[in-house]
Amino acid sequence: MKKNGRTLLDDIKLINRGMNEFETFLPGQLKLLFIYSAITMLIPYIGICMTSVVISELSSHQRVWVLTVSVTVAIMLTLILTIVSAFINKRISVGYNQLFPAHEIRLNEKANAMKFSLLENEKIRELRDEVSGSISCSGAGMGSLYWDCEIIFKALFSAATAIVLLAFNAGVKGTTLGFDNTLFGFANSVWGYLALTVIIIISAAVSSKRTSKIFDVSFDVFKNGARYNRYADYYKLEYLSDDKSAKDVRLYAQKNLILDEVLDKCYIPFAEGDKREKDASSKNNGIMLLLSALTGGFVYILVGAKAINGSIGIGNVLLTYSAVTMLIKALTDFAMTFTDLRNNNEHLLRYFDYVSLEEETGAADKSVDCNYAQVNIDNVSFKYPGSKNYALKNVSLFIENGQKVAIVGANGSGKTTLVKLICGLYDVTKGSIKINDTVVTARNRNEFGKWLSSVFQDFSLLALPIGNNISAGKLYDESKVWKALEKVGISEKIEKYPEKLEQSLFKDYDDDGVELSGGEAQKIAIARGIYKDAGLIILDEPTAALDPFAEYEIFTKMNDLSQDKTTIFISHRLYSCKFCDKVIVMDGGEIVQVGTHDELVKIKGRYSEMWNAQAKHYIVNN
């Protein structure tokens, strides 16, 4: 039978793949679960067997030594198995507590390894939300696989034990092929067992069907819930917790607007979905209780008939009834849980879709000269994934090693897009980009990564010590960090901090962390770019948060900052171009002018228009 286009064999393979994947981030956990399931299923059967032996002995020989040995062995076995199971369960609980963090670490590792263009893709973001939400919100995906495996293991052990007990017990004795026209005659015939088998199959089939229906409702709620969570997380974790937006919330009285937005898009739809789930579960519980009552009644008749017929003794009545009912429960649990596992494959498929996304490949070549970098952009055109329009058209440019190049233009002219292509964050649509002799692609970014250092206007700093922020690693060269800080003009401030380079930034994880102004944070980001000591430095609006004096100081120190390395500089403030060897003017995704600042201001064109528009705001000190 197919499930959402997948055959039974397809689902079994996918479940097995999920179990193998589970082992990669929680090794040995499923093996512990397997052992734990076997032990916990044996414990109730020990009590049943002991009770059966005791009743049989009391009703017949009444031998004290038999009673004593039976009770002692049962108690000792139960005690030993209970202690062992408790120990294993503790380890299982510790492992399960690590499941969600391990799951998120795996997803974060994948996000760090995948192509940058995929990270900016809205569908990939939605997929990540669904994969994370499957385990964090509904316990599905790897979470459901884990607990369903426990139920499956227990059901298999319980069924196997029950069958063994029935085979060695007198439960099948006195069974005939034919039967008279009485109920007890029917129960003592093979037709009674066939009827019981049919009841078990019907019960398992109905349970499986009902489980599938409940999942359909739950999965529909989940898919919408992933979107609801994005709204809620944005307002709760990002907007309302940010000190910048907190000012707007108060000054513009945004509280009611936000509450209405969250209620309409998050909590009301979620509550409606939760009601649908509970209604479906309640209906299912009623049907299952009815089936359980019918099955239990038939088992009573079957076992009672054998007891009256003398096929089984009084002690074996309890054993036979318990074994049959536990067998039925085990088979029903197996059917329901296996159906749940097949349904859960919808979540596993999303997980595997995400972790199978294309990654960047290649390792940095340690033998290359990282201080040398020339860039050759050959007839490059580019359009963003999903877009019909080209963001860049036929762009060609050669930047010699050591040159300082400014790229200027209006918003949307293609400046940042071109820089992203040079950084290997996207693949070009047409043409090629080379750094030295290496073709730049999103897949091999690690190969040329050591040549490149970048500072973007939307940079991020970590809630870690300053030294680690600048080195981007656990270890750092103190003298090199101080030199970078000195070049950007913030070393004196850092020296005043109690912990100096070990001073934590922000208060996310350290109450003694320091908060930086926008300009100070930007200087730290520039220092990080300097510390890397790469042959190619890319600065995309690196001084946007600096005051005019600090910005002017950075520009005048351009040669010292870049240390004669190849530098690509993007800025809307054209006086920065005075410090560059070459100026590239872009408009509409194309290069429209190339020259020095002095050459371009004298020529009628896009650059001189922008310069004249800005010049009245500048006091140029020649």
TORSE-238296 format. One line per field, with one value per residue (C-alpha): z, x, y; residue in three letters. Coordinates in pm, 1 decimal. Layout:
N
pz [Z/...]
px [X/...]
py [Y/...]
resn [Ala/...]
END
This chain:
622
pz [0.0/-92.4/146.5/-21.6/-330.5/-134.7/-120.1/203.9/106.1/40.3/387.1/553.7/377.8/485.0/847.2/840.0/694.7/975.1/1236.1/1081.1/1078.6/1440.0/1533.8/1386.6/1644.5/1938.3/1895.9/2083.1/2195.9/1990.8/2112.4/2471.4/2384.2/2237.0/2554.5/2778.2/2583.5/2615.5/2992.2/3067.1/2864.7/3054.6/3399.4/3381.1/3237.7/3536.9/3769.8/3554.0/3542.5/3918.1/3995.4/3761.7/3929.0/4279.8/4198.6/4029.7/4321.4/4584.3/4398.4/4368.0/4552.9/4783.6/4807.6/5019.8/4856.7/4509.6/4630.3/4806.6/4509.3/4261.8/4464.1/4545.7/4185.3/4060.6/4316.7/4251.3/3873.7/3899.3/4134.3/3915.0/3593.9/3757.5/3878.2/3537.0/3354.8/3587.7/3518.3/3142.2/3155.0/3325.0/3042.4/2788.3/2954.4/2946.8/2579.4/2496.4/2662.4/2415.4/2117.0/2042.5/2084.2/1874.6/1611.0/1596.1/1585.2/1285.6/1110.0/1194.1/1063.0/741.4/718.0/759.3/486.9/224.4/-57.4/48.9/-224.3/-58.9/276.2/119.7/-53.8/113.9/41.7/206.9/510.6/532.7/501.9/787.9/1000.6/929.7/1013.7/1338.5/1426.5/1365.6/1669.5/1887.2/1852.1/1788.5/1881.7/1528.8/1287.1/1478.2/1806.4/1692.0/1531.1/1866.2/2078.8/1813.2/1801.7/2175.4/2128.1/1829.6/2024.8/2324.6/2104.6/1931.2/2258.4/2419.6/2123.4/2107.3/2482.1/2470.0/2178.5/2360.7/2675.5/2478.5/2291.0/2610.6/2804.8/2777.6/2592.8/2268.9/2425.2/2376.5/2052.7/1793.8/1420.6/1443.1/1703.5/1826.5/1814.4/2149.2/2222.4/2432.4/2156.3/1912.1/2157.5/2201.9/1824.5/1584.0/1455.3/1784.0/1729.7/1370.4/1491.0/1745.6/1470.3/1254.1/1548.6/1605.9/1236.5/1228.0/1548.6/1415.3/1077.8/1237.2/1476.5/1186.0/983.2/1274.2/1350.0/989.1/1000.2/1319.0/1157.7/852.4/1082.7/1292.3/988.8/837.8/1168.8/1181.3/832.2/918.4/1265.5/1123.1/961.7/1279.7/1478.5/1242.7/1317.9/1691.6/1705.0/1506.5/1746.4/2066.6/2009.0/1769.4/1763.9/2123.1/2277.0/2075.5/2258.1/1934.8/1849.3/2216.3/2175.5/1877.1/2061.6/2336.0/2134.8/1870.0/2103.3/1888.9/2160.7/2050.4/1684.6/1764.3/1992.3/1725.8/1463.2/1678.0/1776.2/1417.6/1256.9/1537.5/1838.9/1697.5/1400.7/1634.4/1884.0/1601.2/1480.2/1832.3/1867.6/1540.6/1671.7/2003.4/1833.2/1607.3/1905.1/2111.8/1830.6/1790.3/2163.8/2165.3/1874.9/2032.3/2367.2/2188.2/2002.1/2322.8/2505.6/2223.2/2200.2/2578.4/2600.1/2331.4/2505.6/2832.5/2649.2/2478.3/2797.1/3008.3/2764.5/2787.8/3166.4/3180.4/2925.8/3147.8/2877.0/3113.4/3490.8/3715.8/3736.8/3360.9/3319.5/3434.0/3227.9/2910.1/2942.9/3018.7/2733.4/2480.1/2585.4/2588.7/2247.1/2113.4/2269.0/2130.0/1776.8/1793.9/1928.4/1653.6/1381.2/1517.8/1576.1/1243.6/1076.8/1281.2/1163.4/802.3/862.2/1036.7/716.0/592.6/855.5/787.2/415.4/494.8/722.2/452.9/187.5/403.1/499.2/135.3/-3.3/-207.6/-7.3/-69.6/-135.0/-136.1/130.8/154.4/-19.5/247.4/-12.2/-189.9/-132.5/57.3/18.5/-358.7/-527.6/-869.4/-980.5/-1334.5/-1401.0/-1754.8/-1913.9/-1606.8/-1603.4/-1305.4/-1192.3/-849.2/-816.7/-906.7/-1069.8/-1440.5/-1445.5/-1454.4/-1160.4/-1351.7/-1727.5/-1917.3/-1643.1/-1720.2/-1491.8/-1414.4/-1077.5/-1042.7/-727.6/-474.6/-644.1/-443.7/-635.1/-545.2/-679.9/-666.2/-788.0/-673.4/-465.0/-676.0/-929.7/-865.5/-640.2/-353.4/-594.5/-773.9/-441.4/-340.6/-665.1/-604.7/-254.9/-406.8/-225.5/-555.9/-886.7/-1190.6/-1446.5/-1739.7/-1770.2/-1507.8/-1212.6/-1125.0/-822.0/-943.1/-1149.0/-947.4/-1090.7/-822.4/-762.3/-465.9/-441.4/-415.3/-196.7/64.6/-193.7/-232.4/109.2/250.6/-16.7/82.8/376.1/378.8/588.2/497.1/619.4/778.9/971.9/1292.6/1609.0/1853.5/2223.6/2294.6/2405.9/2177.2/2092.3/1971.8/1770.8/1582.1/1526.4/1451.1/1645.5/1995.4/1983.5/1873.0/1838.3/2096.1/1930.8/1593.9/1747.2/1916.0/1587.3/1406.9/1682.8/1673.2/1297.6/1326.6/1624.5/1903.2/2089.1/2362.4/2448.8/2462.9/2694.0/2947.2/2978.3/3288.8/3083.7/2777.7/2489.4/2708.0/2765.6/2650.7/2410.9/2492.1/2787.2/2622.3/2817.9/3040.4/3281.4/3266.0/2886.0/2727.2/2478.8/2182.7/1983.5/1613.7/1520.9/1774.9/1655.4/1297.4/1392.2/1553.4/1228.0/1022.7/1265.7/1209.3/835.6/890.6/1129.2/866.6/660.0/327.1/-14.5/-116.5/112.4/32.1/218.8/156.1/324.9/616.4/764.6/742.1/1123.3/1182.8/1245.2/968.3/1156.4/1230.3/872.2/732.9/958.1/821.7/462.0/511.3/662.2/371.6/254.4/608.2/673.7/355.9/375.7/-1.8/-54.7/-327.8/-195.3/-328.4/-161.9/-185.3/-51.9/-123.0/1.2/-304.2/-132.1/-28.3/-397.4/-375.0/-189.8/-456.8/-766.8/-977.9/-959.5/-1112.6/-1168.9/-1195.2/-1306.4/-1378.7/-1328.2/-1577.3/-1557.1/-1714.5/-1625.0/-1522.9/-1420.6/-1131.1/-917.9/-1076.3/-1426.9/-1371.0/-1204.3/-1516.8/-1749.9/-1791.4/-1674.6/-1388.0/-1154.0/-1192.2/-1138.5/-809.2/-707.1/-772.3/-582.8/-279.7/-305.3/-146.7/174.1/192.0/304.7/103.2/259.0/-12.0]
px [0.0/134.1/155.6/178.4/328.9/576.3/560.2/595.2/953.1/1029.9/903.4/1103.8/1420.3/1348.6/1290.0/1618.8/1793.4/1648.5/1777.7/2125.7/2119.2/2003.2/2310.6/2540.1/2449.3/2348.6/2566.4/2453.1/2121.8/1901.5/2097.6/2032.3/1665.4/1659.0/1806.1/1580.5/1270.7/1363.3/1414.5/1100.3/886.6/1021.9/939.4/553.9/575.5/784.8/502.4/241.6/437.4/503.1/136.0/37.3/280.7/168.8/-203.8/-143.9/64.6/-185.3/-467.9/-278.7/33.2/82.5/459.2/621.6/964.0/812.2/625.2/935.9/1167.2/914.0/851.8/1222.4/1338.5/1062.9/1144.1/1520.6/1478.7/1234.5/1468.7/1775.6/1595.2/1431.2/1769.4/1929.1/1636.3/1644.1/2016.5/1965.5/1661.3/1868.2/2120.7/1838.7/1687.3/2022.1/2056.4/1706.6/1777.8/2064.8/1845.9/1713.2/2052.5/2222.8/1950.4/1994.5/2375.0/2339.1/2112.5/2344.1/2645.1/2453.7/2353.3/2718.6/2828.8/2559.9/2583.3/2510.1/2249.1/2044.3/2053.1/1885.6/1621.5/1282.4/1174.9/1491.8/1424.6/1072.0/1212.3/1455.7/1167.7/964.9/1255.2/1332.8/965.2/893.8/1099.3/1073.9/697.8/545.9/825.6/808.3/1087.8/1385.1/1195.2/901.1/1138.7/1313.6/1003.6/825.2/1127.3/1085.1/720.1/810.9/1089.5/860.7/578.0/807.4/952.8/609.4/459.4/752.7/732.2/354.2/382.6/650.8/434.6/128.7/334.6/473.0/152.2/-162.4/-336.4/-354.0/-434.9/-783.3/-827.8/-1037.8/-1092.2/-1468.6/-1713.5/-2063.2/-2333.8/-2237.8/-2036.3/-1788.4/-1750.7/-1670.1/-1421.1/-1242.2/-1208.0/-948.4/-1221.9/-1211.9/-846.0/-914.6/-1189.3/-950.0/-691.2/-949.8/-1043.2/-676.2/-626.5/-939.9/-835.6/-483.7/-616.9/-867.3/-600.9/-363.3/-629.1/-731.2/-366.0/-316.3/-624.1/-504.0/-163.2/-320.0/-486.4/-170.8/53.9/-174.5/-166.4/212.6/270.3/73.1/228.7/579.7/466.0/290.7/608.7/806.3/572.4/580.2/958.3/1016.1/815.6/904.7/1272.6/1384.6/1168.6/1045.3/1376.7/1585.4/1670.5/1648.5/1296.5/1195.5/1220.2/983.7/737.5/709.1/731.3/480.9/258.1/302.4/201.1/-162.0/-62.8/189.1/-50.6/-324.4/-74.2/50.3/-303.4/-435.1/-138.5/-17.2/-226.5/-580.6/-489.0/-280.8/-568.0/-805.8/-559.8/-511.6/-890.9/-901.5/-627.9/-803.8/-1137.6/-972.5/-795.5/-1115.7/-1302.6/-1012.9/-1000.0/-1370.1/-1331.8/-1023.8/-1201.2/-1489.6/-1249.8/-1060.2/-1381.2/-1494.2/-1153.9/-1123.5/-1469.8/-1387.9/-1060.7/-1255.0/-1488.3/-1200.0/-999.7/-1308.6/-1418.9/-1082.4/-1088.1/-1438.6/-1330.8/-1035.1/-780.9/-598.0/-563.1/-675.1/-323.5/-289.3/-614.9/-439.3/-129.2/-322.3/-552.1/-261.2/-49.4/-333.7/-433.5/-70.0/-16.2/-318.5/-195.9/155.0/28.7/-209.7/65.7/297.4/40.8/-41.0/321.6/445.0/174.1/292.1/649.3/531.3/345.6/650.4/844.8/686.2/895.9/1204.8/1180.8/1195.3/1493.6/1681.0/1581.9/1749.6/2066.3/2110.4/2123.0/2429.5/2735.2/3047.5/3343.3/3720.0/3973.7/4201.9/4536.3/4796.8/5073.6/4933.7/5065.6/4779.3/4933.6/4896.3/4559.1/4453.5/4092.9/3973.5/3600.9/3522.4/3187.5/2983.5/2605.2/2398.2/2039.5/1926.4/1764.8/1397.2/1436.6/1377.8/1576.7/1954.9/2113.5/2444.6/2492.2/2817.8/3050.4/3423.0/3696.4/4060.7/4207.5/4583.0/4752.2/4783.7/4533.6/4279.3/3950.9/3629.3/3294.3/3024.9/2669.2/2313.7/2121.0/2036.7/2312.2/2473.6/2767.5/2698.8/2585.3/2920.6/3104.4/2900.6/3003.8/3370.9/3334.3/3190.5/2860.2/2676.9/2762.3/2770.5/2496.2/2726.6/3097.2/3362.9/3548.9/3905.5/4115.9/4469.0/4422.6/4134.3/3781.9/3545.4/3231.6/3001.7/3113.1/3487.8/3479.8/3698.4/3975.9/4025.6/3892.6/4239.7/4296.4/3988.5/3887.3/3560.5/3372.7/3006.4/2778.4/2547.0/2827.3/2772.7/2979.8/2966.5/2882.0/3240.1/3564.8/3705.4/4015.9/3805.5/3580.2/3876.8/4060.5/3736.6/3885.5/3950.8/4317.4/4459.8/4788.5/4765.7/5019.4/4849.4/4507.6/4639.2/4794.5/4461.8/4276.8/4531.4/4495.4/4120.8/4162.5/3992.9/4287.5/4288.8/3925.2/3987.6/4286.6/4054.6/3836.5/3915.4/3968.8/4110.5/4111.2/3929.4/3646.8/3317.2/3096.5/2727.0/2537.2/2377.2/2594.6/2805.7/2658.6/2987.9/2982.8/3013.9/2776.6/2938.0/2810.9/2746.3/3072.8/3276.8/3126.5/3210.0/3572.0/3592.1/3456.3/3720.2/3991.5/3873.2/3920.8/4271.9/4368.8/4298.8/4584.8/4440.8/4562.1/4221.6/4024.6/3661.4/3497.9/3124.0/3012.8/3249.9/3222.9/2844.9/2809.0/3113.8/3096.0/3249.5/3576.3/3630.6/3537.1/3782.4/4054.5/3985.6/4004.7/4328.8/4482.0/4363.3/4711.4/4819.7/4501.0/4526.5/4905.8/4945.1/4698.1/4436.4/4136.1/3781.5/3590.3/3217.0/3078.7/2808.7/3040.2/3240.2/3520.2/3649.6/3730.4/4008.5/4216.7/4171.5/4375.6/4068.2/3697.2/3432.4/3092.3/2791.6/2436.5/2157.0/2383.7/2645.4/2981.5/2927.9/3254.5/3610.9/3890.3/4049.4/3856.9/4034.6/3963.3/3596.4/3499.2/3617.3/3407.9/3037.0/2875.0/2721.8/3017.8/3040.1/2663.6/2688.9/3001.0/2846.0/2531.7/2742.0/3021.2/2821.1/2805.6/3182.2/3469.4/3751.9/4094.2/4353.8]
py [0.0/343.8/637.6/979.9/818.1/602.5/223.2/27.3/-58.1/310.0/399.7/122.1/244.8/602.8/497.0/304.6/609.7/818.0/572.8/581.6/960.9/963.2/758.4/1024.2/1288.0/1062.1/750.4/439.8/588.4/355.0/52.3/159.0/201.7/-149.5/-304.2/-97.1/-205.5/-574.4/-548.0/-345.4/-588.5/-888.6/-748.7/-774.9/-1127.4/-1238.2/-1131.0/-1303.3/-1631.2/-1625.9/-1563.3/-1847.0/-2089.2/-1988.2/-2031.3/-2366.3/-2491.3/-2376.9/-2548.6/-2876.9/-3000.2/-2701.3/-2761.8/-2492.7/-2521.3/-2469.3/-2162.7/-2027.3/-2078.8/-1935.3/-1620.4/-1570.0/-1612.5/-1381.0/-1111.4/-1133.1/-1118.8/-830.4/-641.6/-692.5/-600.8/-297.3/-165.6/-223.5/-62.9/238.9/285.3/257.8/485.9/754.2/741.2/746.0/1054.9/1233.8/1143.2/1260.8/1596.2/1630.2/1546.1/1894.4/2072.5/1801.4/1836.6/2215.5/2184.3/1952.2/2203.3/2493.8/2302.9/2245.3/2611.9/2710.2/2467.2/2532.7/2782.2/3140.3/3180.8/2905.6/3085.8/3388.4/3174.6/3219.7/2860.9/2728.1/2947.5/2807.2/2454.5/2522.6/2656.3/2341.8/2109.2/2292.4/2325.6/1957.9/1858.0/2171.2/2227.0/1884.9/1642.4/1497.6/1414.5/1275.2/1311.5/1097.7/846.8/806.4/745.2/541.5/310.9/252.1/151.9/-69.4/-241.8/-300.5/-429.7/-679.1/-807.5/-827.2/-1014.6/-1258.5/-1328.9/-1378.5/-1622.7/-1822.9/-1842.1/-1954.4/-2214.1/-2370.4/-2321.0/-2529.1/-2246.0/-2442.3/-2778.9/-2914.1/-2723.2/-2911.8/-2866.7/-2889.9/-2763.8/-2827.8/-2564.7/-2410.2/-2099.6/-2297.4/-2552.3/-2274.1/-2121.4/-2456.0/-2508.9/-2377.2/-2147.3/-1961.9/-1879.4/-1780.8/-1548.9/-1399.2/-1350.4/-1171.1/-947.5/-863.0/-781.2/-563.8/-387.2/-322.5/-203.4/35.0/163.9/220.1/400.9/622.0/704.6/810.0/1035.3/1204.1/1260.1/1423.4/1677.4/1723.9/1764.3/2025.2/2214.4/2173.8/2314.7/2626.2/2632.8/2666.2/2990.3/3104.9/3041.1/3263.3/3553.8/3488.8/3440.1/3758.3/3975.5/3789.1/3707.4/3979.2/4289.0/4319.0/4207.1/4453.2/4774.0/4976.2/4864.6/4896.5/5274.7/5267.9/5043.2/5303.8/5624.5/5510.6/5304.6/4992.1/4744.7/4700.7/4675.5/4400.0/4211.7/4216.5/4102.4/3812.8/3709.9/3717.4/3543.5/3316.5/3232.4/3229.0/2999.6/2783.3/2749.8/2653.5/2390.3/2257.9/2214.6/2017.1/1787.5/1726.1/1659.2/1400.7/1239.0/1221.5/1045.5/803.0/727.3/637.7/395.1/234.3/186.0/9.7/-220.8/-293.1/-387.8/-621.8/-788.2/-825.0/-982.3/-1236.4/-1329.2/-1386.1/-1625.3/-1806.4/-1859.2/-1936.8/-2202.1/-2372.7/-2359.3/-2514.3/-2774.9/-2864.7/-2781.7/-2546.8/-2539.8/-2261.5/-2114.0/-2106.1/-1914.1/-1595.1/-1673.9/-1748.4/-1448.9/-1213.5/-1351.6/-1322.1/-968.8/-852.5/-1007.4/-820.9/-496.6/-549.3/-613.8/-317.5/-89.5/-211.1/-139.1/206.0/301.9/170.5/377.8/674.5/608.8/605.6/932.4/1076.0/1019.8/1342.6/1521.0/1309.5/1388.5/1759.1/1699.0/1507.6/1763.1/2028.0/1840.1/1729.1/2082.8/2171.3/2271.6/2472.6/2246.8/2265.1/2345.5/2646.5/2592.5/2665.7/2690.3/2998.9/3350.1/3513.8/3860.9/3863.8/3908.3/4028.8/4017.2/3952.4/3998.4/3885.2/3978.6/3886.6/3892.3/3785.2/3753.9/3642.2/3296.6/3320.8/3662.7/3726.8/4050.9/4081.2/4263.0/4282.2/4300.6/4239.8/4364.9/4342.5/4471.3/4397.2/4495.7/4468.6/4346.1/4629.8/4861.4/5061.3/5060.0/5241.0/5121.0/5387.7/5433.1/5489.9/5237.3/4932.8/5000.4/4658.7/4749.6/4508.6/4237.4/4257.2/4233.6/3926.8/3758.4/3841.7/3690.3/3372.2/3406.4/3355.2/3189.6/3416.1/3357.2/3430.0/3505.5/3436.5/3586.6/3489.2/3574.0/3511.6/3192.6/3046.6/3067.4/3196.8/2991.7/2943.4/2579.8/2643.4/2953.2/2783.9/2745.3/3120.4/3223.6/3294.2/3560.0/3754.7/3972.2/4165.0/4419.3/4466.6/4742.4/4482.1/4311.9/4112.8/4086.6/3797.1/3811.5/3699.7/3868.8/4138.6/3934.1/3640.6/3871.8/4013.2/3684.0/3492.9/3201.7/3068.0/3173.0/3506.0/3692.8/3974.1/4205.1/4161.5/4238.1/4554.3/4673.4/4626.6/4814.3/5094.8/5136.4/5193.5/5429.0/5232.8/5077.4/5345.6/5272.8/4898.1/4948.8/5116.5/4805.9/4592.7/4275.8/4454.3/4201.9/3948.6/4196.2/4042.8/4233.9/4276.5/4133.7/3831.3/3584.9/3807.7/4063.4/4252.7/4271.2/4615.6/4776.2/4949.3/5243.6/5187.3/5356.9/5158.9/4831.7/4925.9/4992.3/4646.3/4498.1/4683.9/4568.4/4210.9/4256.7/4396.6/4114.1/3846.6/3990.4/3871.3/3982.1/4120.1/4349.9/4433.0/4720.9/4765.8/5089.5/5014.6/5365.4/5418.0/5434.0/5655.5/6028.5/6247.0/6302.9/5933.2/5848.8/6103.3/5958.7/5607.8/5730.5/5920.8/5607.1/5392.1/5293.8/5211.2/5013.0/4807.8/4767.4/4791.7/4506.9/4494.3/4686.8/4721.6/5001.9/5078.8/5403.9/5658.7/5935.6/6019.6/6209.1/5865.0/5808.1/6067.2/5806.7/5534.8/5449.2/5376.3/5459.2/5233.2/5397.0/5164.4/5235.5/4989.1/4688.4/4808.4/4984.9/5326.2/5502.7/5408.9/5646.0/5830.8/6078.1/6375.1/6245.6/6171.1/6500.3/6681.8/6468.5/6522.1/6199.5/6007.2/6055.4/6431.1/6457.7/6269.8/6463.8/6803.9/6701.3/6607.4/6864.7/7146.1/6940.7/6886.6/7104.6/6954.0/7003.8/6962.5]
resn [Met/Lys/Lys/Asn/Gly/Arg/Thr/Leu/Leu/Asp/Asp/Ile/Lys/Leu/Ile/Asn/Arg/Gly/Met/Asn/Glu/Phe/Glu/Thr/Phe/Leu/Pro/Gly/Gln/Leu/Lys/Leu/Leu/Phe/Ile/Tyr/Ser/Ala/Ile/Thr/Met/Leu/Ile/Pro/Tyr/Ile/Gly/Ile/Cys/Met/Thr/Ser/Val/Val/Ile/Ser/Glu/Leu/Ser/Ser/His/Gln/Arg/Val/Trp/Val/Leu/Thr/Val/Ser/Val/Thr/Val/Ala/Ile/Met/Leu/Thr/Leu/Ile/Leu/Thr/Ile/Val/Ser/Ala/Phe/Ile/Asn/Lys/Arg/Ile/Ser/Val/Gly/Tyr/Asn/Gln/Leu/Phe/Pro/Ala/His/Glu/Ile/Arg/Leu/Asn/Glu/Lys/Ala/Asn/Ala/Met/Lys/Phe/Ser/Leu/Leu/Glu/Asn/Glu/Lys/Ile/Arg/Glu/Leu/Arg/Asp/Glu/Val/Ser/Gly/Ser/Ile/Ser/Cys/Ser/Gly/Ala/Gly/Met/Gly/Ser/Leu/Tyr/Trp/Asp/Cys/Glu/Ile/Ile/Phe/Lys/Ala/Leu/Phe/Ser/Ala/Ala/Thr/Ala/Ile/Val/Leu/Leu/Ala/Phe/Asn/Ala/Gly/Val/Lys/Gly/Thr/Thr/Leu/Gly/Phe/Asp/Asn/Thr/Leu/Phe/Gly/Phe/Ala/Asn/Ser/Val/Trp/Gly/Tyr/Leu/Ala/Leu/Thr/Val/Ile/Ile/Ile/Ile/Ser/Ala/Ala/Val/Ser/Ser/Lys/Arg/Thr/Ser/Lys/Ile/Phe/Asp/Val/Ser/Phe/Asp/Val/Phe/Lys/Asn/Gly/Ala/Arg/Tyr/Asn/Arg/Tyr/Ala/Asp/Tyr/Tyr/Lys/Leu/Glu/Tyr/Leu/Ser/Asp/Asp/Lys/Ser/Ala/Lys/Asp/Val/Arg/Leu/Tyr/Ala/Gln/Lys/Asn/Leu/Ile/Leu/Asp/Glu/Val/Leu/Asp/Lys/Cys/Tyr/Ile/Pro/Phe/Ala/Glu/Gly/Asp/Lys/Arg/Glu/Lys/Asp/Ala/Ser/Ser/Lys/Asn/Asn/Gly/Ile/Met/Leu/Leu/Leu/Ser/Ala/Leu/Thr/Gly/Gly/Phe/Val/Tyr/Ile/Leu/Val/Gly/Ala/Lys/Ala/Ile/Asn/Gly/Ser/Ile/Gly/Ile/Gly/Asn/Val/Leu/Leu/Thr/Tyr/Ser/Ala/Val/Thr/Met/Leu/Ile/Lys/Ala/Leu/Thr/Asp/Phe/Ala/Met/Thr/Phe/Thr/Asp/Leu/Arg/Asn/Asn/Asn/Glu/His/Leu/Leu/Arg/Tyr/Phe/Asp/Tyr/Val/Ser/Leu/Glu/Glu/Glu/Thr/Gly/Ala/Ala/Asp/Lys/Ser/Val/Asp/Cys/Asn/Tyr/Ala/Gln/Val/Asn/Ile/Asp/Asn/Val/Ser/Phe/Lys/Tyr/Pro/Gly/Ser/Lys/Asn/Tyr/Ala/Leu/Lys/Asn/Val/Ser/Leu/Phe/Ile/Glu/Asn/Gly/Gln/Lys/Val/Ala/Ile/Val/Gly/Ala/Asn/Gly/Ser/Gly/Lys/Thr/Thr/Leu/Val/Lys/Leu/Ile/Cys/Gly/Leu/Tyr/Asp/Val/Thr/Lys/Gly/Ser/Ile/Lys/Ile/Asn/Asp/Thr/Val/Val/Thr/Ala/Arg/Asn/Arg/Asn/Glu/Phe/Gly/Lys/Trp/Leu/Ser/Ser/Val/Phe/Gln/Asp/Phe/Ser/Leu/Leu/Ala/Leu/Pro/Ile/Gly/Asn/Asn/Ile/Ser/Ala/Gly/Lys/Leu/Tyr/Asp/Glu/Ser/Lys/Val/Trp/Lys/Ala/Leu/Glu/Lys/Val/Gly/Ile/Ser/Glu/Lys/Ile/Glu/Lys/Tyr/Pro/Glu/Lys/Leu/Glu/Gln/Ser/Leu/Phe/Lys/Asp/Tyr/Asp/Asp/Asp/Gly/Val/Glu/Leu/Ser/Gly/Gly/Glu/Ala/Gln/Lys/Ile/Ala/Ile/Ala/Arg/Gly/Ile/Tyr/Lys/Asp/Ala/Gly/Leu/Ile/Ile/Leu/Asp/Glu/Pro/Thr/Ala/Ala/Leu/Asp/Pro/Phe/Ala/Glu/Tyr/Glu/Ile/Phe/Thr/Lys/Met/Asn/Asp/Leu/Ser/Gln/Asp/Lys/Thr/Thr/Ile/Phe/Ile/Ser/His/Arg/Leu/Tyr/Ser/Cys/Lys/Phe/Cys/Asp/Lys/Val/Ile/Val/Met/Asp/Gly/Gly/Glu/Ile/Val/Gln/Val/Gly/Thr/His/Asp/Glu/Leu/Val/Lys/Ile/Lys/Gly/Arg/Tyr/Ser/Glu/Met/Trp/Asn/Ala/Gln/Ala/Lys/His/Tyr/Ile/Val/Asn/Asn]
END
